[in-house]
């Protein structure tokens, strides 16, 4: 009996020892894999504007990419090798972007490129075809990336965000809508989309185009006021101009409900420009779950002193998508292209799931939100 | 009718900002023939300083504004002493000074971009008080801006016409060579011109930082419109010319925004070209 008890005790101790040893081994294996990102890095080219009028985009979004790379590397890298960014100033224009792209591909030998802006991507696509290097960007122009099998987009295009607003307007019986669009290529597809849909909803519609960079829009807003709308749509590139328009609408005494087509309130410049006028605005945009993205938001805030905007989440995702593509199809232009084409139910840092459609435009999760506190910013998801 | 009055009110409000920047630029251009692109840098430096003192460090608004205006005056003077005068001493002509000015402007713009990451900064957080009279709505701030413009132009008029240094400024405008020959202290007058003109850009920078906010390129953009106002009005009569140019641009911008918003820039600049064709030296010579 004594022997049996002693044997049982020894057996328990042995089992506990083995379990502890196994735990330590597993933990060290896990740690080893997390620390194993070494060797020649897999390079991702970044052709973003760092200077000039569009320079703010690079200054704000590259830190988000760097955090994404750091997170991938901290988790063991891709197939044991680290990721690295090769950054080149595109100056935000086609000429600068072509020069930057040639440099990162032909000198630095990157196998994939993160880029931005419709005019830049349009210029880079023929070169991407020639060099066989995939481009991944947050462009929203419908059908743009369809023109090259090497071009991919990850953003929330109007074709996904606007239907939520249409449903809301229908449900709330909106009668007269006045829209503000930027005087850029964007209006070519946005204006007909909204006009057609509002007409189908039996709404009266008028619009005005504003010039980016202007500081006083009260002349245009007076036009909107004379239309006497019961809804105002401000849909642009998420630039501060839109925040200024919002503020000046209130400063001209209008209390009309404002709608926007992106989570622009997460853009610091935008909410600085709008001030309190943004409160109560309803927007449809990229799913931005602050709880889910907390770790990233904290890391970004630590670096820049304020939180990332929705585009920061998009570019964070893009680094992860390229890492995923390298993991599944290897580090080559064609491998990454195949990998990106097969992206399915990719977990976005914003909380939603992302899949790449047949035209290489990501199908992102979108939501309809109401801004409750522009300064934080806080917003609640509402039903369309 | 209500719309017409509303647009007129808005146009006059816009013109106030243009007038403050334009008059400083015009004083320097008319007297020293320097195309002072870096005037926009002075404007933006004042705006940023005001923002930091008032909003970030919580200094009293008036003191923040005054400090920003004083620093703007000194920045403008420093640009002249550290850049323009040495360029001219080394035999550089007005074109070299223009290029140097452009360089200063680009350096500051790039520095502000790196530091601010291009994020727009607005000094106020509370909404502006608005006043409605008979269907016309305007902002209390517009009244303040107009009061400042009246005060500034009034003081400049008195300076130009009632003081010895003001006479020297007018002398430089009329004939720079002759002004030096008759014993005018050109160096001292030049210092005064840069101090006053830069302080005026500072006032505009502070008001803009409080109203719509500033970004690294706001200075260049604002200066561009101010230059157009100066060209429209002409520099022979600085005060009348800049106020005319600013009012024309402000009102035109407001009406164009209402009637053909996508053509605002086209309309404004077509008008400018047409006026220049008719009056190449500006409406007031």
Interface residues (C-beta under 8 A of the other chain):
Chain A: X51 X53 X55 X56 X57 X59 X60 X183 X208 X209 X210 X211 X213 X214 X215 X216 X217 X218 X219 X220 X222 X223 X226 X240 X243 X244 X247 X250 X251 X252 X253 X268 X269 X272 X273 X275 X276 X277 X304 X306 X375
Chain B: X3 X6 X7 X10 X11 X13 X14 X110 X113 X114 X117 X118 X119 X120 X121 X122 X124 X125 X126 X127 X128 X130 X132 X137 X139 X208 X212 X213 X215 X217 X218 X221 X222 X253 X254 X255 X256 X257 X258 X259 X261 X262 X264 X265
